Protein backbone atom coordinates (compact mmCIF):
# COMPACT_ATOMS: atom_id res chain seq x y z
CA UNK A 1 0.00 0.00 0.00
CA UNK A 2 2.73 2.47 0.89
CA UNK A 3 4.73 1.61 -2.22
CA UNK A 4 2.02 3.12 -4.41
CA UNK A 5 1.79 6.22 -2.23
CA UNK A 6 5.30 7.27 -3.22
CA UNK A 7 4.25 7.15 -6.86
CA UNK A 8 1.15 9.25 -6.16
CA UNK A 9 3.02 11.86 -4.12
CA UNK A 10 5.83 12.29 -6.65
CA UNK A 11 6.82 15.86 -7.42
CA UNK A 12 6.61 17.34 -10.88
CA UNK A 13 10.39 17.43 -11.35
CA UNK A 14 10.76 13.72 -10.57
CA UNK A 15 7.77 12.85 -12.76
CA UNK A 16 9.22 14.77 -15.70
CA UNK A 17 12.59 13.09 -15.17
CA UNK A 18 11.02 9.62 -15.07
CA UNK A 19 9.02 10.34 -18.23
CA UNK A 20 12.11 11.65 -20.01
CA UNK A 21 10.68 15.13 -20.48
CA UNK A 22 12.97 18.14 -20.27
CA UNK A 23 12.69 20.32 -17.18
CA UNK A 24 10.05 23.00 -17.22
CA UNK A 25 11.22 26.43 -18.31
CA UNK A 26 11.28 29.03 -15.59
CA UNK A 27 8.86 31.86 -16.12
CA UNK A 28 10.12 35.41 -16.15
CA UNK A 29 8.97 37.69 -13.39
CA UNK A 30 6.45 40.20 -14.64
CA UNK A 31 7.36 43.66 -13.46
CA UNK A 32 4.85 46.44 -13.08
CA UNK A 33 5.42 49.44 -15.31
CA UNK A 34 6.90 52.46 -13.60
CA UNK A 35 4.48 55.37 -13.54
CA UNK A 36 5.66 58.95 -13.73
CA UNK A 37 3.75 60.49 -10.85
CA UNK A 38 4.66 64.08 -11.71
CA UNK A 39 3.47 63.73 -15.32
CA UNK A 40 0.16 62.18 -14.21
CA UNK A 41 -0.39 64.97 -11.67
CA UNK A 42 0.35 67.57 -14.33
CA UNK A 43 -2.14 65.97 -16.76
CA UNK A 44 -4.85 65.87 -14.09
CA UNK A 45 -4.24 69.49 -13.12
CA UNK A 46 -4.34 70.71 -16.70
CA UNK A 47 -7.56 68.78 -17.31
CA UNK A 48 -9.15 70.23 -14.17
CA UNK A 49 -8.06 73.75 -15.12
CA UNK A 50 -9.44 73.23 -18.62
CA UNK A 51 -12.77 71.80 -17.37
CA UNK A 52 -13.47 73.21 -13.87
CA UNK A 53 -16.95 71.64 -13.76
CA UNK A 54 -15.56 68.07 -13.45
CA UNK A 55 -15.24 68.09 -9.62
CA UNK A 56 -18.83 69.32 -9.27
CA UNK A 57 -20.04 66.54 -11.56
CA UNK A 58 -18.19 63.93 -9.49
CA UNK A 59 -19.64 65.28 -6.24
CA UNK A 60 -23.15 65.39 -7.72
CA UNK A 61 -22.82 61.81 -8.98
CA UNK A 62 -21.58 60.63 -5.56
CA UNK A 63 -24.47 62.34 -3.76
CA UNK A 64 -26.99 60.85 -6.20
CA UNK A 65 -25.51 57.38 -5.71
CA UNK A 66 -25.70 57.75 -1.92
CA UNK A 67 -29.31 58.96 -2.06
CA UNK A 68 -30.19 56.11 -4.43
CA UNK A 69 -28.55 53.60 -2.09
CA UNK A 70 -30.45 54.95 0.91
CA UNK A 71 -33.69 54.82 -1.06
CA UNK A 72 -32.97 51.21 -2.05
CA UNK A 73 -32.24 50.20 1.57
CA UNK A 74 -35.37 51.92 2.90
CA UNK A 75 -37.51 50.40 0.16
CA UNK A 76 -36.10 46.86 0.43
CA UNK A 77 -36.31 46.66 4.24
CA UNK A 78 -39.60 48.61 4.51
CA UNK A 79 -38.08 50.91 7.13
CA UNK A 80 -40.25 53.96 6.50
C-alpha positions in Angstrom: 0.0 0.0 0.0 2.7 2.5 0.9 4.7 1.6 -2.2 2.0 3.1 -4.4 1.8 6.2 -2.2 5.3 7.3 -3.2 4.2 7.2 -6.9 1.2 9.2 -6.2 3.0 11.9 -4.1 5.8 12.3 -6.6 6.8 15.9 -7.4 6.6 17.3 -10.9 10.4 17.4 -11.4 10.8 13.7 -10.6 7.8 12.9 -12.8 9.2 14.8 -15.7 12.6 13.1 -15.2 11.0 9.6 -15.1 9.0 10.3 -18.2 12.1 11.6 -20.0 10.7 15.1 -20.5 13.0 18.1 -20.3 12.7 20.3 -17.2 10.1 23.0 -17.2 11.2 26.4 -18.3 11.3 29.0 -15.6 8.9 31.9 -16.1 10.1 35.4 -16.2 9.0 37.7 -13.4 6.4 40.2 -14.6 7.4 43.7 -13.5 4.8 46.4 -13.1 5.4 49.4 -15.3 6.9 52.5 -13.6 4.5 55.4 -13.5 5.7 58.9 -13.7 3.7 60.5 -10.9 4.7 64.1 -11.7 3.5 63.7 -15.3 0.2 62.2 -14.2 -0.4 65.0 -11.7 0.3 67.6 -14.3 -2.1 66.0 -16.8 -4.8 65.9 -14.1 -4.2 69.5 -13.1 -4.3 70.7 -16.7 -7.6 68.8 -17.3 -9.1 70.2 -14.2 -8.1 73.8 -15.1 -9.4 73.2 -18.6 -12.8 71.8 -17.4 -13.5 73.2 -13.9 -17.0 71.6 -13.8 -15.6 68.1 -13.5 -15.2 68.1 -9.6 -18.8 69.3 -9.3 -20.0 66.5 -11.6 -18.2 63.9 -9.5 -19.6 65.3 -6.2 -23.1 65.4 -7.7 -22.8 61.8 -9.0 -21.6 60.6 -5.6 -24.5 62.3 -3.8 -27.0 60.9 -6.2 -25.5 57.4 -5.7 -25.7 57.8 -1.9 -29.3 59.0 -2.1 -30.2 56.1 -4.4 -28.5 53.6 -2.1 -30.4 54.9 0.9 -33.7 54.8 -1.1 -33.0 51.2 -2.1 -32.2 50.2 1.6 -35.4 51.9 2.9 -37.5 50.4 0.2 -36.1 46.9 0.4 -36.3 46.7 4.2 -39.6 48.6 4.5 -38.1 50.9 7.1 -40.3 54.0 6.5 
